[in-house]
Amino acid sequence: MPIKPLDEIFNKIVEYNSKGNHESIPHSDVFEKEAELLIGINKYDFAQIIKYLKDAHKICSFEIIKEDKDNDISRVDGYVEADLHTIRKLKNVFQKILMDEFEKQNNRRLLVHQIVKDIYSRPNFYKNTLLGQIANKAIMLNEYENLIERNFNEYTDSWKSKKLEELSALTEKIGLESGSETAEDAASDTRPDTEHRAVDSPLYNKYSSDKAKQSLDKVLQIYGVEFFFRINLRKYNFDLLCDILEKGVINRRADLVVLKELIQKMKANIGKDSKLIEYNNKIYKLERIISRQLPYCQ
């Protein structure tokens, strides 16, 4: 892994986050171009570096603008340092911006929870509007604050450093400089089996071994929920995922949002993996469970 560009992108995100205003969260569409010019990397390398930073819990990433193909609108994500102090500060900033913007547009001032309730009741009305974008930031910052508080041991400097070392060792031969994909990326890959896949990676072999010996909770703690989702989607283990969600083993809103996004990505590539068509009913069942549980998750 090329450490220098990774550090430069991370430091640039931290710089944005320190502004303390409406520009405190870099938007992926603009930030990607800025990073490419600043560091001289290509679009692929940028995406890989962002993924490394997310997997190592150095940053949090969340959707700001939803993709809307009918109106030629691309998805836009935001990036925030995965630090409790930073997230709390930005949450307060964007909650105030949300209340101020709502008052400006509606000539009445509501509290954050009242605005959020209205947004949840009329999602299409607020979709991709300025108010909707600000609300997405305020809501997800609150979600990540709760997530880090509950799993603080996974967001310490020592945990992050160790995870980054593990990722570096894993990708020594398939790192960014060679243009190859990481194991976690490949886990949701739907390209032909002649290419490298997560199920062929050293990390997957270790995961398979640990899965047989460790409890599910321990496996999730070691490998992370996202990697678990990617592997099981790639292996078409939809029944297993349904069972886990229905039993409440994985019940955090942020985790369910990740799974929902991975399913959407997988469905978008269905033309490259005709076998997915055979599992259409099971995929639909999994999506229903997610939609049913999301409103009750924290």
Buried (B, 14 or more C-beta within 10 A) or exposed (E): BBEEBBEBBBEBBBEBBEEEEBEBBBBBBEBBEBBBEEBEBEEEBBBBBBBBBBBBBBBBBBBBBBBEEEEEEEBBBBBBBBBBEBBBBBBEBBBEBBBEBBEEEEEEEBEBEEBBEBBEEEEEEBBBBEBBBBBBBBBBBBBBBBBBEEEEEBBEEEBBEEBBEEBBEBBEEBBBEEEBBBBBBBBBBBEEEEEBBBBEBEBBEEBEEEBEEBEBEEBBBBBBBBBBBBBBBBEBBBEEBBEBBEEEEBBBBBBBBBBBBBBEBBEEEBEEBEEBEEBEEBBEBBBEBBEEBEEEBE
